[in-house]
Amino acid sequence: MFGLATLAGGSENGTGPGYESTILESVNAIGNADIRGSLSGIENLLDHYPNSKLGYLMMGDLFAARAGRPGLIEHYSRDRLQLEGLRDELGYRWQSGIGGTPAAEGKLPLNLVLSAPMNRHVLVADASVARLYVYENTGAGYRLVDDFFMTIGRKGMVKHVEGDLKTPEGVYFVTSYLPGEGLPARYGPGAFPIDYPNRYDRKLGRTGYGIWIHGTEPENHNRVPLASDGCLSLSNDDFERIRPYISTDGHTPVIIGRSFEWVDPGTLGAANAFAPALVRQWEQDWESLDTDRYLSHYSPAEFEGFESFAANKRAYNRRKTHIDIEIDNLSIYGYPGDQEMLVVTFDMTYHSDDHDSVTRKQQYWKRQDGRWRIVLET
């Protein structure tokens, strides 16, 4: 019944029942009017996960129901936000467990355009379902290999300024690993910082720092859906499970969005075929020494210093008899948000009459008036 990897059975830490699968089996038992079986399952869960606040809430609800007082917990609760958060958590877990998400149906986010071989895994954080997905880049497509319940900022999405307690939306890359021994206990066994604010965030004037993927304090199994200062927080068991999928050399993308457009795997490649073609045409127009054609790929309105950039390119190209560009390790990801945008990263080898170089480039392409143009390039 539970289609995703997290719910396939077995234990998150190898020593007890699967946390999420046990919770959902207990909910199933309630639906089948098997209160005794549901209580037995929750007791088993709490034996192995004694810090599960959701488990204790479910047990309290079951005992209240058996006593004929189904609203007892709400009546005496002193922390309504925590109570509502726990109920939201159960709803998100249930939605995923019964196959009620596009990922559970086998669909892929349209943002997965093209990954270089070095980008072995891509993380997709979908705030609309409180889920962090891990996709493997197989070379022939993408395969869902794991997924996790996640917590985002207590004020939700989208981050604009330091201290707003929101999670950023965009495409980011893991930059390093911080072991838990050197961190406050609330980060659990460790943390993976990401590169917020990225270049596009800085272009928009967004501020803040310290956005990480991390665990949680030891007194909690996990946090409720809206509870971090802007980071992506997992249970400590799940953090240990996700570690092998993440590299710290800038080659693990993290795509964070309020929601995503999902498509069938068989149509993903065709839907995104235009994107590599954009980069190839940009490359060919640069090599052609036709400066007008080359500059047509840039946005005069949004590309900072466009007039100076264009004048320099015209003067530079007049001195050239040939330019040869080689692009390697090309990656393209759809940028979440309200505008159609791509982030493109590649290694570029440049040859001309008097200059050779190898650089790492990143471009942000935005769709404007029916045409894709570069709005930022480094």
Sine and cosine of phi, psi and omega as CSV:
sin_phi,cos_phi,sin_psi,cos_psi,sin_omega,cos_omega
0.00,0.00,-0.67,0.74,-0.06,-1.00
-1.00,-0.01,0.95,-0.32,-0.24,-0.97
-0.99,0.15,-0.40,0.92,-0.12,-0.99
-1.00,0.07,0.26,-0.96,-0.09,-1.00
-0.86,0.51,-0.59,0.81,-0.04,-1.00
-0.88,0.48,-0.50,0.87,-0.14,-0.99
-0.97,-0.25,0.26,0.97,-0.12,-0.99
-0.97,0.26,-0.06,1.00,-0.05,-1.00
0.97,-0.26,0.21,-0.98,-0.03,-1.00
1.00,0.07,-0.03,-1.00,-0.16,-0.99
-0.96,-0.29,0.57,-0.82,0.12,-0.99
-0.92,0.38,-0.54,0.84,-0.04,-1.00
-0.91,-0.42,0.11,0.99,0.09,-1.00
0.99,0.17,0.06,1.00,-0.09,-1.00
-0.86,-0.52,-0.11,0.99,-0.05,-1.00
-0.41,-0.91,-0.17,-0.99,-0.02,-1.00
-0.93,0.37,0.43,-0.90,0.07,-1.00
-0.87,0.49,0.79,-0.62,-0.11,-0.99
-0.86,0.50,-0.84,0.54,-0.09,-1.00
-0.94,0.35,-0.65,0.76,-0.01,-1.00
-0.90,0.43,-0.58,0.81,0.02,-1.00
-0.92,0.39,-0.66,0.75,0.05,-1.00
-0.86,0.51,-0.71,0.70,-0.08,-1.00
-0.96,0.29,-0.52,0.86,0.11,-0.99
-0.90,0.43,-0.59,0.80,0.04,-1.00
-0.92,0.40,-0.65,0.76,0.06,-1.00
-0.90,0.45,-0.65,0.76,0.05,-1.00
-0.85,0.52,-0.66,0.75,-0.01,-1.00
-0.89,0.46,-0.64,0.77,0.05,-1.00
-0.88,0.48,-0.70,0.72,0.02,-1.00
-0.88,0.48,-0.44,0.90,0.03,-1.00
-1.00,-0.10,0.24,0.97,0.01,-1.00
0.88,0.47,0.43,0.91,0.02,-1.00
-0.98,-0.20,0.96,0.27,-0.06,-1.00
-0.91,0.42,-0.62,0.78,0.01,-1.00
-0.88,0.47,-0.70,0.72,0.02,-1.00
-0.91,0.42,-0.60,0.80,0.03,-1.00
-0.91,0.42,-0.71,0.70,0.04,-1.00
-0.87,0.49,-0.67,0.74,0.02,-1.00
-0.87,0.50,-0.66,0.75,0.01,-1.00
-0.91,0.42,-0.68,0.74,0.00,-1.00
-0.92,0.38,-0.62,0.78,0.07,-1.00
-0.87,0.48,-0.65,0.76,0.05,-1.00
-0.90,0.44,-0.66,0.75,0.03,-1.00
-0.87,0.50,-0.73,0.68,-0.06,-1.00
-0.94,0.33,-0.43,0.90,0.12,-0.99
-0.88,0.48,-0.62,0.78,-0.06,-1.00
-1.00,-0.08,-0.43,0.90,-0.02,-1.00
-0.77,-0.64,0.95,0.32,-0.12,-0.99
-0.92,0.40,-0.17,0.99,0.02,-1.00
-0.99,-0.17,0.28,0.96,-0.02,-1.00
-0.99,0.14,0.98,-0.21,0.06,-1.00
-0.91,0.41,-0.57,0.82,0.05,-1.00
-0.89,0.45,-0.64,0.77,0.03,-1.00
-0.88,0.48,-0.69,0.72,0.01,-1.00
-0.92,0.39,-0.61,0.79,0.05,-1.00
-0.89,0.45,-0.69,0.72,0.01,-1.00
-0.89,0.45,-0.63,0.77,0.03,-1.00
-0.91,0.42,-0.68,0.74,0.03,-1.00
-0.88,0.47,-0.66,0.75,0.03,-1.00
-0.89,0.46,-0.64,0.77,-0.01,-1.00
-0.92,0.39,-0.69,0.72,0.02,-1.00
-0.91,0.41,-0.63,0.77,0.03,-1.00
-0.89,0.45,-0.65,0.76,0.01,-1.00
-0.90,0.44,-0.65,0.76,0.01,-1.00
-0.92,0.39,-0.48,0.88,0.03,-1.00
-0.99,0.10,-0.02,1.00,-0.02,-1.00
0.98,0.21,0.35,0.94,-0.01,-1.00
-0.81,-0.59,0.92,0.40,-0.12,-0.99
-0.89,0.45,-0.35,0.94,0.00,-1.00
-0.99,-0.15,0.27,0.96,-0.12,-0.99
-0.89,0.45,-0.68,0.74,-0.05,-1.00
-0.88,0.47,-0.74,0.68,-0.01,-1.00
-0.88,0.48,-0.61,0.79,-0.07,-1.00
-0.90,0.43,-0.61,0.79,-0.10,-0.99
-0.97,-0.24,-0.03,1.00,-0.05,-1.00
-0.92,0.38,0.71,-0.70,0.05,-1.00
-0.99,-0.15,-0.13,0.99,-0.02,-1.00
-0.77,-0.64,1.00,0.08,-0.07,-1.00
-0.90,0.43,-0.60,0.80,-0.01,-1.00
-0.89,0.45,-0.68,0.73,0.02,-1.00
-0.90,0.43,-0.67,0.74,0.00,-1.00
-0.89,0.46,-0.73,0.68,0.03,-1.00
-0.90,0.44,-0.60,0.80,0.03,-1.00
-0.89,0.45,-0.66,0.75,0.02,-1.00
-0.91,0.41,-0.63,0.78,0.03,-1.00
-0.93,0.37,-0.60,0.80,0.08,-1.00
-0.90,0.44,-0.66,0.75,0.02,-1.00
-0.85,0.53,-0.73,0.68,0.00,-1.00
-0.88,0.48,-0.64,0.77,0.02,-1.00
-0.89,0.45,-0.69,0.73,0.03,-1.00
-0.90,0.44,-0.70,0.72,0.00,-1.00
-0.89,0.45,-0.66,0.75,0.01,-1.00
-0.90,0.43,-0.70,0.72,0.00,-1.00
-0.84,0.54,-0.70,0.72,0.01,-1.00
-0.93,0.36,-0.66,0.75,-0.10,-0.99
-0.92,0.40,-0.54,0.84,-0.02,-1.00
-1.00,0.00,0.16,0.99,0.01,-1.00
0.98,0.17,0.44,0.90,-0.07,-1.00
-1.00,-0.02,0.28,0.96,0.05,-1.00
-0.87,-0.49,0.41,-0.91,0.04,-1.00
-0.86,0.52,-0.61,0.79,0.01,-1.00
-0.89,0.46,-0.64,0.77,0.02,-1.00
-0.91,0.42,-0.43,0.90,0.04,-1.00
-1.00,0.10,0.02,1.00,0.04,-1.00
1.00,-0.02,0.12,0.99,0.01,-1.00
-0.99,0.12,0.28,-0.96,-0.03,-1.00
-0.86,-0.52,0.56,-0.83,0.07,-1.00
-0.93,0.36,0.68,-0.73,-0.04,-1.00
-0.88,0.47,-0.33,0.94,-0.02,-1.00
-0.91,0.40,-0.31,0.95,0.00,-1.00
-0.99,0.16,1.00,0.04,-0.09,-1.00
-1.00,0.02,-0.86,0.51,-0.07,-1.00
-0.37,-0.93,0.74,-0.67,0.03,-1.00
-0.86,-0.51,0.72,-0.70,0.13,-0.99
-0.92,0.40,0.42,-0.91,-0.01,-1.00
-0.82,0.57,-0.53,0.85,-0.02,-1.00
-0.93,0.37,-0.37,0.93,0.06,-1.00
-1.00,0.04,0.98,0.20,-0.15,-0.99
-0.93,0.37,-0.58,0.81,0.02,-1.00
-0.75,-0.66,0.53,-0.85,0.06,-1.00
-0.83,-0.56,0.76,-0.65,0.05,-1.00
-0.99,-0.13,0.73,-0.68,0.03,-1.00
-0.84,-0.55,0.90,-0.43,-0.02,-1.00
-0.97,-0.23,0.94,-0.33,-0.05,-1.00
-0.97,-0.23,0.98,-0.22,-0.06,-1.00
-0.92,0.40,-0.43,0.90,-0.06,-1.00
-0.92,0.38,-0.34,0.94,0.03,-1.00
-0.81,-0.59,0.16,0.99,0.02,-1.00
0.80,0.60,0.74,0.67,-0.10,-0.99
-0.72,-0.69,0.68,-0.73,0.09,-1.00
-0.93,-0.36,0.91,-0.42,-0.06,-1.00
-0.98,-0.19,0.57,-0.82,0.09,-1.00
-0.91,-0.42,0.88,-0.47,0.03,-1.00
-0.94,-0.34,0.72,-0.69,0.07,-1.00
-1.00,0.00,0.74,-0.67,0.12,-0.99
-0.99,0.10,0.97,-0.22,-0.09,-1.00
-0.99,0.10,-0.15,0.99,-0.11,-0.99
1.00,-0.04,-0.44,0.90,0.05,-1.00
-0.91,-0.42,0.10,1.00,-0.04,-1.00
0.43,-0.90,-0.37,-0.93,-0.05,-1.00
-0.80,-0.60,0.60,-0.80,-0.01,-1.00
-0.75,-0.66,0.78,-0.63,0.07,-1.00
-0.95,0.32,0.86,-0.51,-0.04,-1.00
-0.93,-0.36,-0.32,0.95,0.03,-1.00
-0.21,-0.98,0.30,-0.95,0.07,-1.00
-0.40,-0.92,0.41,-0.91,-0.17,-0.99
-0.59,-0.80,0.60,-0.80,0.23,-0.97
-0.92,0.39,0.67,-0.74,-0.05,-1.00
-0.71,-0.70,0.38,-0.92,0.10,-0.99
-0.94,-0.33,0.63,-0.77,0.11,-0.99
-0.88,-0.48,-0.14,-0.99,-0.05,-1.00
-0.86,0.52,0.56,-0.83,-0.09,-1.00
-0.91,0.41,-0.32,0.95,0.08,-1.00
-0.98,-0.20,0.17,0.99,0.09,-1.00
0.99,0.12,-0.64,-0.77,-0.04,-1.00
-0.88,-0.48,0.45,-0.89,0.13,0.99
-0.88,-0.47,0.61,-0.79,-0.06,-1.00
-0.95,0.30,0.71,-0.71,0.05,-1.00
-0.82,-0.57,-0.65,0.76,-0.08,-1.00
-0.71,-0.70,0.39,-0.92,0.04,-1.00
-0.85,0.53,0.71,-0.70,0.07,-1.00
0.99,0.11,0.11,0.99,-0.02,-1.00
-0.99,0.13,-0.03,1.00,0.08,-1.00
0.88,0.48,0.49,0.87,0.04,-1.00
-0.92,-0.40,0.40,-0.91,0.03,-1.00
-1.00,-0.06,0.69,-0.72,-0.02,-1.00
-0.94,0.34,0.38,-0.92,0.09,-1.00
-0.89,-0.45,0.79,-0.61,0.00,-1.00
0.37,-0.93,-0.23,-0.97,0.05,-1.00
-0.94,-0.35,0.84,-0.55,-0.06,-1.00
-0.76,-0.65,0.14,-0.99,0.01,-1.00
-0.72,-0.69,0.64,-0.77,0.05,-1.00
-0.94,0.35,0.73,-0.68,-0.10,-1.00
-0.95,-0.30,-0.40,0.92,-0.08,-1.00
-0.19,-0.98,0.02,-1.00,0.11,-0.99
-0.80,-0.60,0.71,-0.70,0.03,-1.00
-0.90,-0.44,0.91,-0.41,-0.01,-1.00
-0.93,0.37,0.52,-0.85,-0.07,-1.00
-0.89,0.45,-0.43,0.90,-0.04,-1.00
-0.87,0.49,-0.45,0.89,-0.02,-1.00
-0.98,-0.20,0.19,0.98,-0.08,-1.00
-0.87,-0.50,0.37,-0.93,0.16,-0.99
-0.85,0.52,0.44,-0.90,-0.11,-0.99
-0.87,0.50,-0.41,0.91,-0.08,-1.00
-0.93,0.37,-0.20,0.98,0.03,-1.00
-1.00,-0.05,-0.04,1.00,0.05,-1.00
0.93,0.36,-0.61,-0.79,-0.11,-0.99
-0.97,0.25,-0.11,0.99,0.00,-1.00
0.29,-0.96,-0.05,-1.00,-0.04,-1.00
-0.45,-0.89,0.54,-0.84,0.12,-0.99
-0.91,-0.42,0.98,-0.22,0.08,-1.00
-0.91,0.41,0.56,-0.83,0.14,-0.99
-0.90,-0.43,0.22,-0.98,-0.19,-0.98
-1.00,0.02,0.67,0.74,0.19,-0.98
-0.99,0.16,0.69,-0.73,-0.09,1.00
-0.98,0.21,0.74,-0.68,0.06,-1.00
-0.98,0.18,-0.09,-1.00,-0.08,-1.00
-0.90,0.44,-0.60,0.80,0.00,-1.00
-0.95,0.32,-0.64,0.77,0.08,-1.00
-0.84,0.55,-0.71,0.71,-0.02,-1.00
-0.91,0.40,-0.57,0.82,0.06,-1.00
-0.87,0.49,-0.59,0.81,-0.01,-1.00
-1.00,0.09,-0.03,1.00,0.01,-1.00
0.99,0.16,0.30,0.95,0.01,-1.00
-0.97,0.25,0.59,-0.81,-0.07,-1.00
-0.81,-0.58,0.09,-1.00,-0.04,-1.00
0.91,-0.41,0.11,-0.99,-0.04,-1.00
-0.25,-0.97,0.05,-1.00,0.10,-0.99
0.93,0.36,0.62,0.78,0.11,-0.99
-1.00,-0.01,0.88,-0.47,-0.13,-0.99
-0.79,-0.61,0.30,-0.95,0.33,-0.95
-0.98,-0.19,0.85,-0.52,-0.10,-0.99
-0.51,-0.86,0.09,-1.00,0.04,-1.00
-1.00,0.08,-0.48,-0.88,-0.06,-1.00
-0.63,-0.78,0.16,-0.99,-0.04,-1.00
-0.90,0.43,0.52,-0.85,-0.12,-0.99
-0.90,0.44,-0.38,0.92,-0.02,-1.00
-0.98,0.20,-0.12,0.99,0.04,-1.00
-0.89,-0.46,0.59,-0.81,0.18,-0.98
-0.95,0.32,-0.70,0.71,0.10,-0.99
-0.38,-0.92,0.17,-0.98,0.07,-1.00
-1.00,-0.06,0.27,-0.96,0.05,-1.00
-0.96,0.27,0.17,-0.99,-0.15,-0.99
-0.83,0.55,-0.61,0.80,0.01,-1.00
-0.90,-0.44,1.00,-0.09,-0.11,-0.99
-0.45,-0.90,-0.12,0.99,-0.03,-1.00
-1.00,-0.05,0.05,-1.00,0.09,-1.00
-1.00,0.05,0.12,0.99,-0.02,-1.00
0.70,-0.71,-0.20,0.98,-0.01,-1.00
-0.98,0.18,0.11,-0.99,0.20,-0.98
-0.99,-0.16,0.90,-0.43,-0.05,-1.00
-0.93,-0.36,0.69,-0.72,0.05,-1.00
-0.87,-0.49,0.26,-0.97,0.20,-0.98
-0.89,0.45,0.37,-0.93,-0.02,-1.00
-0.91,0.42,-0.58,0.82,0.08,-1.00
-0.88,0.47,-0.71,0.70,-0.01,-1.00
-0.93,0.37,-0.56,0.83,0.05,-1.00
-0.88,0.47,-0.66,0.75,0.03,-1.00
-0.91,0.41,-0.56,0.83,0.01,-1.00
-0.94,0.33,-0.54,0.84,-0.07,-1.00
-0.99,0.13,-0.32,0.95,-0.09,-1.00
-0.81,0.59,-0.71,0.71,-0.04,-1.00
-0.89,0.45,-0.32,0.95,-0.03,-1.00
-1.00,0.10,-0.20,0.98,-0.18,-0.98
-0.94,-0.33,0.78,-0.63,0.14,-0.99
-0.98,-0.20,0.40,-0.92,-0.09,-1.00
-0.93,-0.37,0.35,0.94,-0.03,-1.00
-0.96,-0.29,0.36,0.93,0.02,-1.00
0.99,0.12,0.21,0.98,-0.08,-1.00
-0.94,-0.34,0.22,0.98,0.11,-0.99
-0.92,-0.38,0.97,-0.25,0.04,-1.00
-0.95,0.30,0.56,-0.83,0.10,-1.00
-0.80,-0.60,0.94,-0.33,-0.04,-1.00
-0.98,-0.19,0.91,-0.41,-0.09,-1.00
-0.91,-0.41,0.81,-0.58,-0.03,-1.00
-0.58,-0.81,0.41,-0.91,0.13,-0.99
-0.91,0.42,-0.59,0.81,0.06,-1.00
-0.30,-0.96,0.15,-0.99,-0.05,-1.00
-0.67,-0.74,0.38,-0.92,0.19,-0.98
-1.00,-0.05,0.79,-0.61,-0.08,-1.00
-0.92,-0.39,0.61,-0.79,-0.02,-1.00
-0.70,-0.72,0.30,-0.95,0.08,-1.00
-0.92,0.39,0.61,-0.79,-0.03,-1.00
-0.81,0.59,-0.57,0.82,-0.05,-1.00
-0.94,0.35,-0.30,0.95,-0.02,-1.00
-0.96,-0.28,-0.10,0.99,-0.07,-1.00
-0.88,0.48,-0.73,0.68,-0.05,-1.00
-0.89,0.47,-0.70,0.71,-0.01,-1.00
-0.92,0.40,-0.61,0.79,-0.02,-1.00
-0.91,0.41,-0.48,0.88,-0.07,-1.00
-0.96,-0.28,0.11,0.99,-0.08,-1.00
-0.88,0.47,-0.43,0.90,-0.03,-1.00
-0.90,0.44,-0.49,0.87,-0.16,-0.99
-0.93,0.37,-0.78,0.62,0.08,-1.00
-0.87,0.49,-0.52,0.85,0.03,-1.00
-0.90,0.43,-0.55,0.83,0.07,-1.00
-0.86,0.51,-0.71,0.70,-0.05,-1.00
-0.93,0.37,-0.65,0.76,0.02,-1.00
-0.89,0.46,-0.66,0.75,0.00,-1.00
-0.92,0.38,-0.64,0.77,0.08,-1.00
-0.85,0.53,-0.70,0.71,0.02,-1.00
-0.88,0.47,-0.74,0.67,-0.04,-1.00
-0.90,0.43,-0.61,0.79,0.00,-1.00
-0.95,0.32,-0.51,0.86,0.11,-0.99
-0.92,0.38,-0.71,0.70,-0.01,-1.00
-0.90,0.43,-0.46,0.89,-0.06,-1.00
-0.94,0.35,-0.28,0.96,-0.08,-1.00
0.91,0.42,0.22,0.98,0.13,-0.99
-1.00,0.04,0.99,-0.12,-0.16,-0.99
-0.90,0.43,-0.59,0.81,0.01,-1.00
-0.89,0.46,-0.69,0.72,0.04,-1.00
-0.89,0.45,-0.68,0.74,0.02,-1.00
-0.89,0.47,-0.73,0.69,-0.05,-1.00
-0.94,0.35,-0.33,0.94,0.00,-1.00
-0.92,0.40,-0.23,0.97,0.03,-1.00
-0.99,0.12,-0.10,1.00,-0.07,-1.00
-0.94,-0.33,0.49,-0.87,-0.01,-1.00
-1.00,-0.01,0.94,-0.35,0.04,-1.00
-0.86,0.51,-0.50,0.86,-0.07,-1.00
-0.98,0.21,-0.56,0.83,-0.13,-0.99
-0.92,-0.40,-0.35,0.94,-0.01,-1.00
-0.97,0.26,0.90,-0.43,-0.09,-1.00
-0.88,0.47,0.77,-0.64,0.01,-1.00
0.93,0.36,0.55,0.84,-0.09,-1.00
-0.86,0.52,-0.69,0.72,-0.07,-1.00
-0.87,0.49,-0.70,0.72,0.03,-1.00
-0.92,0.39,-0.67,0.74,0.04,-1.00
-0.85,0.52,-0.72,0.69,-0.03,-1.00
-0.90,0.43,-0.68,0.73,0.00,-1.00
-0.89,0.46,-0.66,0.75,0.01,-1.00
-0.90,0.43,-0.66,0.76,0.00,-1.00
-0.91,0.41,-0.64,0.76,0.01,-1.00
-0.90,0.44,-0.71,0.70,0.00,-1.00
-0.91,0.41,-0.64,0.77,-0.03,-1.00
-0.91,0.41,-0.72,0.69,-0.06,-1.00
-0.93,0.38,-0.48,0.88,0.02,-1.00
-0.90,0.44,-0.40,0.92,-0.02,-1.00
-1.00,0.01,-0.05,1.00,-0.11,-0.99
-0.97,-0.23,0.54,-0.84,0.18,-0.98
-0.96,-0.29,-0.37,0.93,0.08,-1.00
-0.39,-0.92,0.50,-0.86,0.14,-0.99
-0.69,-0.73,0.74,-0.67,0.04,-1.00
-0.81,-0.59,0.80,-0.60,-0.03,-1.00
-0.89,-0.45,0.72,-0.69,0.13,-0.99
-0.84,-0.53,0.78,-0.62,-0.01,-1.00
-0.93,-0.37,0.78,-0.63,0.04,-1.00
-0.76,-0.65,0.33,-0.94,0.08,-1.00
0.80,0.59,0.75,0.66,-0.02,-1.00
-0.98,0.20,0.77,-0.64,0.12,-0.99
-0.78,-0.63,0.64,-0.77,0.01,-1.00
-0.67,-0.75,0.78,-0.63,0.04,-1.00
-0.73,-0.68,0.67,-0.74,0.10,-0.99
-0.94,0.35,0.72,-0.69,-0.07,-1.00
-1.00,0.00,0.86,-0.51,-0.01,-1.00
-0.90,0.44,0.41,-0.91,0.04,-1.00
0.71,-0.70,-0.18,-0.98,-0.11,-0.99
-0.99,0.11,-0.22,0.98,-0.01,-1.00
-0.90,-0.43,0.50,-0.87,0.06,-1.00
-0.97,0.24,0.89,-0.46,-0.08,-1.00
-0.49,-0.87,0.47,-0.88,0.05,-1.00
-0.81,-0.59,0.57,-0.82,0.19,-0.98
-0.92,-0.39,0.81,-0.59,-0.13,-0.99
-0.87,-0.50,0.77,-0.64,0.00,-1.00
-0.75,-0.66,0.68,-0.73,0.01,-1.00
-0.32,-0.95,0.30,-0.95,0.16,-0.99
-1.00,-0.06,0.75,-0.67,-0.06,-1.00
-0.85,-0.53,0.82,-0.57,0.14,-0.99
-0.98,-0.20,0.82,-0.57,-0.09,-1.00
-0.90,-0.44,0.78,-0.62,0.07,-1.00
-0.80,-0.60,0.70,-0.71,0.12,-0.99
-0.51,-0.86,-0.15,-0.99,-0.04,-1.00
-0.79,0.61,-0.69,0.73,-0.17,-0.98
-0.74,-0.68,0.27,0.96,-0.06,-1.00
-0.47,-0.88,0.71,-0.71,0.11,-0.99
-0.78,-0.63,0.64,-0.77,0.03,-1.00
-0.36,-0.93,0.36,-0.93,0.13,-0.99
-0.79,-0.62,0.85,-0.53,-0.05,-1.00
-0.71,-0.71,0.35,-0.94,0.12,-0.99
-0.98,-0.20,0.85,-0.52,-0.08,-1.00
-0.90,-0.44,0.48,-0.88,0.11,-0.99
-0.68,-0.74,0.72,-0.70,-0.02,-1.00
-0.78,-0.63,0.55,-0.83,0.14,-0.99
-0.91,-0.42,0.90,-0.44,0.00,-1.00
-0.97,-0.24,0.70,-0.71,0.01,-1.00
-0.79,-0.62,0.61,-0.79,0.04,-1.00
-0.99,0.11,0.87,-0.49,-0.03,-1.00
-0.75,-0.66,0.85,-0.53,0.03,-1.00
0.79,0.61,0.68,0.74,0.05,-1.00
0.98,0.18,0.09,1.00,-0.06,-1.00
-0.76,-0.65,0.69,-0.72,0.03,-1.00
-1.00,0.09,0.79,-0.61,-0.01,-1.00
-0.68,-0.74,0.45,-0.90,0.01,-1.00
-0.99,0.16,0.81,-0.59,0.02,-1.00
-0.95,-0.31,-0.22,0.98,0.01,-1.00
-0.39,-0.92,0.68,-0.73,-0.04,-1.00
-0.55,-0.83,0.71,-0.70,0.06,-1.00
-0.71,-0.70,0.00,0.00,0.00,0.00
